[in-house]
């Protein structure tokens, strides 16, 4: 019997602008209890604690090195039994702008934004140019106002995000990338935002689905379906009850 476990770190819900936790990670593994115990003894045998937690291990350099050695060991000897995703939250906000502002405009113009990774290329370029040309404060305001607009869905929040884009002058490189945002305002206005669903910025479910995709070559289709249903139930439970249930076994076979 193989059990796939999943856990996450850095979850802040729809607050992707959180300064204290700028990254979100989700990891999964199917290592046996016996293997895990051997790895624990091998790398953390001198650590006197009932439960290994990163917050405790990160305080000392020698224990930081233990974590690094564990990761190396997993990569070299158990790479097919460990899957993970890492998300930089502020970059995720850029990709959300691409998904919910840029894509509708291009779709209506007959362009498949997701073909050949065009959405990724756009997100990378926008992130790179805004980071290098605009000031840090301007870049931060741009992202923060987008987050507030999507979460609050008010006309004031909409105006706060779009007005600087519409009225300010930008270098040609940035202005070209911001053109679809201006077209969004002209075509759809506030109605294009107020219809967005709740938890639009929550990346926990999409991260879990990405992990499922990584596992698909190693488990059967029926097990993938079971895994999907389990992830969905866990996600819905956390939304309803505010529970952190993702450190639970997801699939057994």
Residue pairs with C-beta under 8 A, 6 or more apart in sequence:
1 252
1 253
2 30
2 32
2 252
2 253
3 30
3 249
3 251
3 252
4 28
4 29
4 30
4 215
4 219
4 227
4 249
4 250
4 251
4 252
5 28
5 29
5 30
5 247
5 248
5 249
5 250
6 26
6 27
6 28
6 208
6 211
6 231
6 246
6 247
6 248
6 250
7 26
7 27
7 28
7 246
7 247
8 24
8 25
8 26
8 27
8 204
8 207
8 246
8 247
9 24
9 25
9 26
9 54
10 21
10 22
10 23
10 24
10 25
10 89
11 24
11 204
11 244
11 246
12 18
12 21
12 24
12 89
13 199
13 201
13 202
14 147
14 150
14 151
14 199
14 200
14 201
14 202
15 147
16 89
16 90
16 92
16 93
16 96
16 147
16 201
16 203
17 89
17 90
17 93
17 140
17 143
17 144
17 147
18 89
21 89
22 88
22 89
22 90
23 86
23 87
23 88
23 89
24 86
24 87
24 89
24 92
24 203
24 204
24 207
25 84
25 85
25 86
25 87
26 84
26 85
26 204
26 207
26 208
26 211
26 246
27 82
27 83
27 84
27 85
28 82
28 83
28 84
28 211
28 215
28 250
29 78
29 81
29 82
29 83
30 81
31 39
31 78
31 81
31 82
35 78
39 70
39 73
39 74
40 52
42 73
43 66
43 67
43 69
43 70
43 73
44 52
44 57
44 63
44 66
44 70
47 57
47 63
47 66
49 56
54 67
56 63
57 63
57 64
57 66
57 67
58 64
58 67
74 81
74 82
75 82
80 218
83 211
83 214
83 215
84 211
85 207
85 210
85 211
85 214
87 203
87 207
89 203
90 143
91 123
91 127
92 201
92 203
93 143
93 146
93 147
93 201
94 123
94 126
94 127
94 130
94 143
95 119
95 120
95 123
96 146
96 150
96 200
96 201
97 123
97 126
97 146
97 181
98 113
98 119
98 122
98 123
98 126
99 119
100 150
100 193
100 196
100 200
101 180
101 181
101 184
102 113
102 119
102 122
102 180
102 181
102 184
103 113
103 114
103 119
104 184
104 188
104 192
105 180
105 183
105 184
105 187
106 112
106 113
106 180
107 113
108 187
111 118
112 118
113 119
113 122
122 177
125 177
126 177
129 173
129 174
129 177
130 138
130 139
130 142
130 174
131 139
133 171
133 173
133 174
134 142
134 174
141 164
142 161
142 164
142 165
145 157
145 160
145 161
145 164
146 161
147 201
148 157
148 160
148 161
149 157
149 158
149 160
149 161
149 193
150 193
150 196
150 200
150 201
151 201
153 193
153 194
153 196
155 190
158 190
158 193
162 181
162 185
165 178
165 181
165 182
165 185
166 182
166 185
169 175
170 178
184 192
199 239
204 235
204 238
204 246
205 231
205 232
205 235
208 231
208 235
208 246
209 228
209 231
212 224
212 227
212 228
212 231
215 224
215 227
216 224
219 227
219 251
219 253
220 253
223 251
223 253
226 251
227 250
227 251
230 250
230 251
231 250
234 245
234 246
234 248
234 250
237 243
237 245
238 244
238 245
238 246
